[in-house]
Amino acid sequence: MEAEVIINQTKSWVKEIVIGLNFCPFANKEFINESIRYVVDDSDDFEINLTTFLSELHFLDKSAFETSLLIYPESYKDFQDYLDFVDTANDILAEFGYEGIYQIASFHPDYRFEHTQKVDAANYTNRSPYPILHLLRESSLEKAISNYEKVENIPVNNEKLARQKGIHYFEDILHRIKKQ
């Protein structure tokens, strides 16, 4: 599949679910300002995926982009393999001096929070069309959070809304997005 198609599908997911349901109250500004970078790594090689991740950190250091979505359409179909990749990426943040500068938010088609059942609609707050690492500048995130009342309620409210919408709501949207 072409990178452009994958990026467009990911943008649709961001617009319809992340922004549309206000799962991230800070995303709309960056989406409108086009300060989100989308990178597709179509390799299924762990080392190449890590190289892409590290390269993106270096890129962000020199760019005006606030955030990057690293999309891995050919890798990490298994959620546990994906979590292992996320752990390694977090280790790289520390090893290369990026801890406190960037942080990772994780999204996956089969995302499951530890405190939920597999069939809990709350998992859809972090379910995406593809495995994705979301790199965020901590300074930008801290600034956004400082202007937001009760930031600690965001995950609770998101899970509540996801459960109200139900699994079929999200499955329908993700299915339609993947057909684009």
C-alpha positions, 0 to 999 in steps of 0.5 A: 500500500502506498504511503500516501494512502496510509497517511490519508487513512491516519489523518482521517482517524485523527480527524474523526476519532481523536479530534472528533471525539475530543480524545485529545483536546490538544490535537485540533490546533496542531491538525489545523496548523498542519504541525503534525508530521506523518511518517510511514515505515513500511519495513517489517524489520525491528532494527530498521523500525528503530532507526526510523524512530531515532531518525525522527527524533533527530528530525524533530530537533531541527524542525518546526513540527510539534509532533510526529506520527510514526506509522508501521503498517507492516510491523507489529500485528501482534500487540505484545510485539508492539508493546516490546517495540514501544519499550525499546523505543522508550529505552532509546529515548533515555539512551540518546538523551531524549527523555524529558524532551520527547515522549511516546504515546502509543496506538495500535489496532488491537490496543488493550489497557491492562485494566480492561477486557479485550472487548471493552470499548474503552480500548478504542481510545488508543486503537488506530488503523495501524501501529503508531508511535506518537512522538510529542514534544514535552515542552509543548505538551506541558504548555498545553496541559497548563492551560487545561483544567483537570487534565487528569480527567481526560482519560476517564472521560475518554473511556466513558465516552468510548463505552457510550459509543460502543465497539460497533461505532469504532469498528465501523469508522475504522473499517470505513477508514481502511477502505479509503 
